[in-house]
Each structure stands twice: as structure tokens, then as C-alpha cells.
Amino acid sequence: MDTHALQHRSIRRFKPVAIDYRALETVAQATSSSEFLQSFTMIRVTTPRLRAAIAAISGSQVLAQPNGELFIFVVDTARAIRLTAAGSDLHTLTNWNAFLAGAFDATLAAQNVLVSAERAGLGGVLLGSILNDPQQMIDLLRLPRYTFPLLGLIVGVPAEAPAAKPRLPQSLVVSENAYPAPDDAAMARYDDVVAAYYAGRGDAARQSSFTSLVQRHLGADQKHRDEIGQILRQQGFVLD
Ligand SMILES: Cc1cc2nc3c(=O)[nH]c(=O)nc-3n(C[C@H](O)[C@H](O)[C@H](O)COP(=O)(O)O)c2cc1C
């Protein structure tokens, strides 16, 4: 089996080297697509001003440096809706199923680009932090009705080689035929593994187990994320 995918680590620092972004855009379009509606749009960010504005929304150090290609993946049923006759019932292009289809297509395309980039020796990281202010993203990218900015992705030539982050014990995540039984002992062992990983991260060392990470998440400042439902409705999605 191809083990490239097992080498994955998110890369957040890049060398000032140009990459073949057109090849990555082609890969995005080759991705599987829900009902073949191709309900996503991919926007490459090239102006420093726009990149700076997105960096401010994201708050991510990744965007504070100028290297790497930044793409925004947008859920898009607007393109399909333009093909419908005036007065059509748009239900199947605006309901939860349509939104999910767009979210699947956008996410899978982004992941396909990342995996393909990694196989070519590049690296990158997905940026959900663009959702810190979806309305501002909509305004900045001049997104029309029936679209939504779902996910960012930055790709470039890696300028760092981080260690792999240890994943949950397989028995907690993978099962046969039914949901796996909770296993507190396995989870406790994983807490120790995660704590050792974070403690050993050199400059970025910190104290955290997986359990404490989850518990901190409860109190996370989610900025504008509770507005996502309302913004989706303003964008024309009918999510009851
Ligand atoms: C949907 C999604 C959104 C993410 N958003 C961010 C982000 O905004 N900033 C960031 O630094 N990493 C982001 N990541 C990367 C995760 O932090 C990373 O995948 C996780 O910590 C595991 O580390 P690894 O990818 O190196 O294995 C995101 C990952 C996913 C799947």
C-alpha cells in the first residue's frame, strides 16, 4: 500500500519558492463530486492586501509570513442555480443536502490538493480559522448568494519538519459493524502519549493531554462561529 498518506504533518512555515499552483487547481477539479454537481469554487489569493485581511480574520501565524499559495474553498450552488429556469423551486439546490454536498466537494477537493502536494514533496495546512469571520470573508471575496467560504488551504515548499502528531488508539476510532465500545484505559494511555508529544516539542512545548485539550475546547473563544447558521441563511441556504 502507498504509505505517503502516513507521512502527513501540517506544515505552517514555507520557503520563498514558487510552486506549480495550476497543477494543484487541476487536481482540485479531478476530485470526486457529490451528484457530479461540482458544488465548490476555489479562489487563489494573490494580493498582499487580501492575504493580510484574511490573516487578520484567521489570526494564524501561517498567514503572517508571505510564502506559500493560499486557496479558499467555497461551497457553491450559485453556479448551478444560474442554470435553472426563472421561477424554479430551488429547494434541492439550497437545502441541507445541497449545502452538505458543497461542503463535501469543497473539503474533499482541499484534501486532495493537500495530499497531492505532499506526494510532490510540498506541504501545507488546512485553515478552518477563516470561519472566525465568515461575513467578512464573504465581503472580501465578493461571494454571491448561494455560496459560503468553508475552508482555507496554504501550500508551499516546507521550511520545517515537525514530528507526526500521535493519533487516537485505533480501537477507539475503527470498528466492525457497530460503534466501538468506550475504553477508558486505552484513552488514559493515549493521554500519556499526547502529553509526552507536547512536552517534547522543543520551543513549542506545552502541558496538555488529549482530555485536557478537549476540556479546554469547551471554553474556546469561537468568535463569530455561532453566527454561521444565520449567515448561511442570509446566503440563501434554507437550513431549518
Ligand atoms: C477542517 C480543518 C481545519 C483546520 N484549521 C486549522 C487552522 O485554522 N489553523 C491551523 O494551524 N491548523 C488547522 N488545521 C490543522 C490541524 O490543526 C491539524 O491537522 C491537527 O492538529 C493534526 O496535526 P497534523 O495535521 O500535523 O497531523 C485544520 C485541520 C482541519 C481538518
The ligand as an SDF file (V2000), in Angstrom:
LIG
                    3D

 31 33  0  0  0  0  0  0  0  0999 V2000
  -11.0290   21.3010    8.8790 C   0  0  0  0  0  0  0  0  0  0  0  0
   -9.6700   21.6190    9.4470 C   0  0  0  0  0  0  0  0  0  0  0  0
   -9.3680   22.9120    9.7850 C   0  0  0  0  0  0  0  0  0  0  0  0
   -8.1130   23.2450   10.2850 C   0  0  0  0  0  0  0  0  0  0  0  0
   -7.8370   24.5420   10.5710 N   0  0  0  0  0  0  0  0  0  0  0  0
   -6.6040   24.8830   11.0050 C   0  0  0  0  0  0  0  0  0  0  0  0
   -6.2820   26.2500   11.2460 C   0  0  0  0  0  0  0  0  0  0  0  0
   -7.1140   27.1350   11.0900 O   0  0  0  0  0  0  0  0  0  0  0  0
   -5.0350   26.5520   11.6470 N   0  0  0  0  0  0  0  0  0  0  0  0
   -4.0720   25.5960   11.8190 C   0  0  0  0  0  0  0  0  0  0  0  0
   -2.9380   25.9420   12.1710 O   0  0  0  0  0  0  0  0  0  0  0  0
   -4.3450   24.2810   11.5860 N   0  0  0  0  0  0  0  0  0  0  0  0
   -5.5780   23.9130   11.1830 C   0  0  0  0  0  0  0  0  0  0  0  0
   -5.8690   22.5960   10.9120 N   0  0  0  0  0  0  0  0  0  0  0  0
   -4.8100   21.5770   11.0450 C   0  0  0  0  0  0  0  0  0  0  0  0
   -4.9470   20.7790   12.3330 C   0  0  0  0  0  0  0  0  0  0  0  0
   -4.5710   21.5850   13.4230 O   0  0  0  0  0  0  0  0  0  0  0  0
   -4.0530   19.5450   12.2260 C   0  0  0  0  0  0  0  0  0  0  0  0
   -4.4560   18.7490   11.1460 O   0  0  0  0  0  0  0  0  0  0  0  0
   -4.0940   18.7220   13.5130 C   0  0  0  0  0  0  0  0  0  0  0  0
   -3.5540   19.4430   14.5960 O   0  0  0  0  0  0  0  0  0  0  0  0
   -3.3020   17.4250   13.3570 C   0  0  0  0  0  0  0  0  0  0  0  0
   -1.9590   17.7240   13.0330 O   0  0  0  0  0  0  0  0  0  0  0  0
   -1.2890   17.1520   11.6880 P   0  0  0  0  0  0  0  0  0  0  0  0
   -2.1230   17.6240   10.5260 O   0  0  0  0  0  0  0  0  0  0  0  0
    0.0990   17.7330   11.6660 O   0  0  0  0  0  0  0  0  0  0  0  0
   -1.2890   15.6630   11.8010 O   0  0  0  0  0  0  0  0  0  0  0  0
   -7.1350   22.2400   10.4470 C   0  0  0  0  0  0  0  0  0  0  0  0
   -7.4520   20.9230   10.1000 C   0  0  0  0  0  0  0  0  0  0  0  0
   -8.6970   20.6120    9.6070 C   0  0  0  0  0  0  0  0  0  0  0  0
   -9.0070   19.1740    9.2400 C   0  0  0  0  0  0  0  0  0  0  0  0
  1  2  1  0
  2  3  1  0
  2 30  2  0
  3  4  2  0
  4  5  1  0
  4 28  1  0
  5  6  2  0
  6  7  1  0
  6 13  1  0
  7  8  2  0
  7  9  1  0
  9 10  1  0
 10 11  2  0
 10 12  1  0
 12 13  2  0
 13 14  1  0
 14 15  1  0
 14 28  1  0
 15 16  1  0
 16 17  1  0
 16 18  1  0
 18 19  1  0
 18 20  1  0
 20 21  1  0
 20 22  1  0
 22 23  1  0
 23 24  1  0
 24 25  2  0
 24 26  1  0
 24 27  1  0
 28 29  2  0
 29 30  1  0
 30 31  1  0
M  END
$$$$
